[in-house]
């Protein structure tokens, strides 16, 4: 992170607490993606690149949970991980990809996990079978998997992250 603002690929640790103070299922690591967005399930997209974590981004996330009708009272805490997601390189045979699928309620779908890229450049995923990703950048792979899940009517609002680092 620059001294004051978020940059592409940086990973933000988001902790979301409800009115009772309990940590919610929306609490995860979220990367600033290639579209400069932070994508949190059930919220409208949040422009993150160039914003400081606090107070700007924190206030916007809190506001979105309330105005989007997800929570009535919310406390958000933000932190930074020391690593980044890779937005430039492409998927190649021999890679190991972490694919995280988030449900609209913020829970991680059980079909998420670590998938090896085979010699043809494909990963074998639950629900979809072989998905050819060779040569795609990670955000392109995310879109391709999201579209496959929509087309197969497996998810109605898929939110997929594809990275070389595991997101929690």
Rosetta blueprint (number, residue, H / E / L):
1 X L
2 X L
3 X L
4 X L
5 X L
6 X L
7 X L
8 X L
9 X L
10 X E
11 X E
12 X E
13 X E
14 X E
15 X E
16 X E
17 X E
18 X L
19 X L
20 X L
21 X L
22 X L
23 X E
24 X L
25 X L
26 X L
27 X L
28 X E
29 X E
30 X E
31 X E
32 X L
33 X L
34 X L
35 X L
36 X L
37 X E
38 X E
39 X L
40 X L
41 X L
42 X L
43 X L
44 X L
45 X L
46 X E
47 X E
48 X L
49 X L
50 X L
51 X L
52 X L
53 X H
54 X H
55 X H
56 X H
57 X H
58 X H
59 X H
60 X H
61 X H
62 X H
63 X H
64 X H
65 X H
66 X H
67 X H
68 X L
69 X L
70 X L
71 X L
72 X L
73 X L
74 X L
75 X E
76 X E
77 X E
78 X E
79 X E
80 X E
81 X E
82 X E
83 X E
84 X E
85 X L
86 X L
87 X L
88 X L
89 X L
90 X E
91 X L
92 X L
93 X L
94 X L
95 X L
96 X E
97 X E
98 X E
99 X E
100 X E
101 X E
102 X E
103 X L
104 X L
105 X L
106 X L
107 X L
108 X E
109 X L
110 X L
111 X L
112 X L
113 X E
114 X E
115 X E
116 X E
117 X L
118 X L
119 X L
120 X L
121 X L
122 X E
123 X E
124 X E
125 X E
126 X L
127 X L
128 X L
129 X E
130 X E
131 X E
132 X E
133 X L
134 X L
135 X L
136 X L
137 X E
138 X H
139 X H
140 X H
141 X H
142 X H
143 X H
144 X H
145 X H
146 X H
147 X H
148 X H
149 X H
150 X H
151 X H
152 X L
153 X L
154 X L
155 X L
156 X L
157 X L
158 X L
159 X E
160 X E
161 X E
162 X E
163 X E
164 X L
165 X L
166 X L
167 X L
168 X L
